[in-house]
Amino acid sequence: MPAPKPVPPPASPASTAQHRPTLDHSAPPGECDLVTVPTRQGLEAVDILRRGAPAVGPVLHDDSHDTLGFVVPAGTADGWDLPGSACTQTAGRGLPLASPSAPDTGAGWLLPPTDGDPVTDPAALREALGEAARMIAAADGCRE
């Protein structure tokens, strides 16, 4: 009787944006997308990610638009659909990850690029942004 074929391990669960988180969350320099959210929600999400996510990549703060931008793997924009946020394909244009200097006037790195954590996992970011939105809604509800 032949030996049973090994069963492959289950794949990582896909997020609602239909992308699968990767174990190393890495992307070559310049190959990334940018998830943009309001600053308040983004700051909460950064705190949440730092407590539980395996890695938090660079985060860009744009004072002029009062937003934070999370660097995520290239291709994330293809399926990103989280209300209250936007995901832009950069294809390496205008986001110099090799240099921690600010990419343009009015913007600067909240968390600068490092060799260790080049991008944030999109599924972890989606969860953190959802939790941040719920926390903000609860806090605002207490003030009324």
N, C-alpha and C positions, 0 to 999 in steps of 0.2 A: 504494500500500500504506500503511495507516495506521501511524502511529508507535506503538511499543510503549508500553504504560502503565507509568509508573514503579512500581517495586517499593517498598512502604513499608519503612522500616527495621525490623529485628526489635524486638519489645517487650522490655523488661527481663525477665530470667528471674524467674518467680514463686518465692518461697521455699516451703518446705514448708508454711508457714502460709497459702499461697494469696493473699498480698498482694504487690503489686509495689512495689519501692522507687521513690521519686520522686527527681528530680534536685535539687530544692531542699529537700526534707525539712521543709517548713514547714507550719504549721497555725495558724489564727487563735487568738489567746489564749483559753484555756479549752476549746478543742476538742482533747482528747488522751486517750490511754489511758496506763496506768502498768504497766510490766513490773517485777515484784518478784522479786528473787533474794537468796540468802544473801550477806552482806557480803563474805566472802572471794572468792567467785566474781565478784561484782560489781566489786570493786576490780581484779581481774585483767582483767576485760572492759573497764573504763575505760582501763586502760593500753594494751590491744590496740587499742581504738578510736582513742585519741589518736595512735597510731603510723600507722594506715592508713585509717581511715574519713574520708569527706569532711566529716563533721560529727558532733559529739557534743552532744546536747542536755542539758538540765538533768538532774541526778541527785540524788535525794533520799536522805539517810541517816537511817534510823530506828533510833536506839540501843536503844529499848525492845524491838524485835523482831529486832535484829541483821540488818537487811536493807538493800538498796539498791533504789531505784525509778528506772527509766529512763523518761523522758517520751517517748512514741512517738505517731505520728499516730492520730487517732480512727479507729476501725474495726479496729485491729490485734487487739483482744481477740476479735473475731469468729472469727479463725482461728488464734489462738496456741495451740500445743500442745507447747511445749518442756518435757520433764520437768525437775522441780526448780525451775520458775519458775511464776509466775502473771501473767496480764495482766488488769487491771481496767479496765472502761469508767468514765471519770470524768465524761464529758459536761460538763466544766467545774466539777463540784461538788467543793469541798474542795481544789483544787490551783490556787492563785492564781499563775499564771505571770507576771502583770504586776508582782508584787512579789517581790524576792529574800528576803523575810523567811520564817522557818520557818512551814510551814502549821499545825503543832500542836506541843505540848510533846513533847520527846523526839525530835524530828525536826529536821533542818536540811539545807540544800543543800550537798552535796559539790561540785557544779558548779551555781552559781545560774543562773537564767534570764537570757538575754541577747537582744538584738534580732537578733543574727546567726544563732544556731543554736537555734531554738525547740524542735525535737524531734530524736530519734535515728532514723535509718533502721532499721526493724525487721529487714530482711534482714541488714544489717551487724551489728546487735546479736545476732541469732541465731548468726551465725558466730563473733563474739567470745565469746559465752557458751559455745559448744561448745569453742572453743580453750582458754578458761580452765578448763573442767572437765577437759579432757585434761591440762593443765599441773598442776593441783592433784592429780589422780590419780597422775601420774608422780612428783611431789614427795613425796606421801604414801607411795608404793611404795618410794622410796629410803630412807625412815626405818625401814622394818620390817626 
